[in-house]
Amino acid sequence: MFGKDLETKPQTNWRGETGLKLPFYRRVWFSALMALLILVGLTGLGTYAIIVAPLHEKAQTYDLEEIRKLEAASIIYDRNGEELSRIYVLNRTPVPIKEVPQHFIDALTAQEDSRFFQHDGVDYIGLTRAVIENIKAGRTTQGASTITQQLARQTFGLMEKKYKRKIVEAFVAQRIEKKFTKPEILELYLNRIFFGKNFYGIQAAALGYFGKDARELTVDEAATIAGLIKSPNNIEPIGHPERAVKERNYVLERMVIEGSLSRGDAERFKLKPMVTAPQTSDPRLSYVFDEVRQEVVSIVGEERAAIGGFQIYTSIDKDLQKAAEIAMKKRLAEVETREGYAHQTYTQFRGILGEWFGKKTKGELTPEMSRPIPEYLQGAAIVMDNTDGSILAMVGGRDFIDSQYNRATDGVRPVGTAFTPFVYAAAFSKPGYFPMSPLADEPLDNRRVMIGGLTGILGEWGMEVPDPKWSRNPISAREALVGSHNSATVRLGERIALEGGRIRQDFRDFAKLAGIRTPLREFPSTFLGATELRLDEMCLAYSCFPTLGKRPPKQHLIQRITDFRGKTVFQLDEKTLQPVRAMDEIAAYQTHTCLTEALHRGTGAPSIEYGLGDFPAGGKTGTHYESKDLWFLGYTSAVTCGVWVGFDRHKTIYPGAFSNKIALPIWTDIINASTKVRTPMEINPPESAERIEICRVSGLRASDFCYDKVKGPDGVERSVRSTYSEYLRPGTSFNMTCPVHTGEGLPADLARFHQSIQNTTDTALLAEASKFANVEPVYLQDPIIIGEDPYNSEKPILRARPVNDDGTPILRALPVGVDESGISEQPVIKLKPPPPMKIEL
């Protein structure tokens, strides 16, 4: 049989015999085809064995139970390891699928996966279509990931943009389809997916964008949320309403195509305005927790943050945080009750917002009737640890629900005279400048500064009094800083930091090293705080003063993060907490002593009225021109606290609104609260500094007569030492002695004695020394001054003295001269010679 089949037979046609015809399987094209098929098969087998099989095995290693583990609530701990709050770092609130309306599922599947209920996890038809469209376009224009594949990607972090990842994703999706039902997959997907802003899951998105639960979403709202999935941050309706409307309408059109929505209803929904509402349902939302959330996302990445919940260990002191929030609300509410206060109050805004929500509920809102924006007085505060820069408390505004703008970290405002301590610190860092350096306290032409105008006299608003006056006499740098004298400060700044009418680079570098990262303005107005700065960097810079010129390298809020398995995701590196040298220690201490007086007797003196405790502290007010921005920066040895008060849109709070009336009370309440756990200690001077005594009246070296008469409560007048201590850099020349206190009222012989000392050089003998020959000398056993002697006093000479057998001094007879009564003769007393002198060794 086979032999006959193999025989060739001649073929004929109408032209006659054409020859012999080979069977098809012996032809060349068939052999080539078979070889090609074999090659393709071998290649496929090799590819599967080398690439696909390992990826398939890898897909089998993923634990599908992890899909159920939605660690929605992340626990935030304070610095002591106590639970602060349970917040949704990714703002996710899981809901069962039965609470999701059917029209949302229709919108979702129409937009993301129209064959969701037919495929096994991979949509091969959609995949083929996407490949063809991408080839036509010459680039990737369409994706083909199903809802199940997206769930696999989000759960297991399959974020790499590589073909191997897509293969693993497809295998995992097929496993998911086998393990879970379609409704379960939808529920897991909708509770995990990111919908823009800080909304993860359908419930958070519904609350955040429309102020309602997921089950209450209308068709157009469901289409809006479903349209966000492909690019949430670029389409979200709060920031991009026009884009959101466009995507919503596209989803409505897809629903019509898929048959889940009629054409008439779709056209009606397309005409509806985009009305959104910010999140208002979670009272635990606050600026500090939102800052924690943002730091978590920045540390671990947005994609990784979407995988699950975290245990977040922060530096927050929960008691101090609560005290700061209460102080801010209480004190600003007091300002709003001031008679004649002309701005919107917090209470008034609550009423305006209530009316808006009432109209929204009744459906009376028009597209132009957007949610009211708060215009009431705002404030911000930060408390940081001086040692490591950890943030203990943060207040970014009065109400996070009204405005999510964090004024503590993002607000940039002119700091006013709160900046002046850095002018003085820079000066004290230079030879020849110290707190007693004289400065002219006289009117200054405003053309040299140009704050508030180009002509006239520079105002002295920094003194924080209604009618500031110049002394028109030289004052010390200390008094200029303590009293916040603007003209004196500008004159000092011109000496040490101005060249050619512009701020010198060395002063800019000084401020930057102190912690002020924002570039300073180039002109002299910078000396009075015209540069817009942030509250957090001002706090960091002020921490240089209580730490003698050292500061933390940066502030931080999060110390450690672990995932839901307990694995450490982030740990603060102790090496990054090592303090950096920001300024000279003596200059920092000298500035600190000035700021201590500024708080207690200078512009910050009202702090005593506000209840400031009796503990070592320092600080400085800062009122910007026209009372638009109010600051107070201050510290103890343990913490630095900064407070800002103002409006989001620049305007005068009220005429004469100084920081020591508005910002200082808030700071006082917060700093008092900080001392309950962190006891303030005395800030000691550097060991290298030299101490001298200064007369408070003259500002010069004190003499023995620098006392003032002070009448006590009992009516008795007493002499009180009127001096204080200054610490100077070694080698500083400052030898002028107080000329004010001259010893008036002292006995004549002591006055003459003091006068003779004043007029005597180191080498000359005392004038009229014979008048004091009858004064019994006091023999000193040891030196009375240790170390450097600022008075150049005479050193005692230790010598042997005659004593009796029992060790008592031997009294010697003295000749008696003529007394002043006029009697010329007096009996002469003759004494026998003393016994032999015994010298004890």
Beta strands, then each sheet from edge to edge (+ up, - down):
strand 1: 10-13
strand 2: 16-20
strand 3: 74-77
strand 4: 83-87
strand 5: 310-314
strand 6: 378-385
strand 7: 391-395
strand 8: 413-414
strand 9: 438-440
strand 10: 474-476
strand 11: 498-499
strand 12: 502-503
strand 13: 532-533
strand 14: 550-551
strand 15: 558-563
strand 16: 568-571
strand 17: 580-581
strand 18: 618-623
strand 19: 629-635
strand 20: 639-646
strand 21: 690-695
strand 22: 707-711
strand 23: 717-721
strand 24: 723-728
sheet 1: 1+ 2-
sheet 2: 4+ 3- 5- 15+ 16-
sheet 3: 7+ 6- 20+ 19- 18+
sheet 4: 8+ 13-
sheet 5: 9+ 10-
sheet 6: 11+ 12-
sheet 7: 14+ 17-
sheet 8: 21+ 24-
sheet 9: 22+ 23-
end
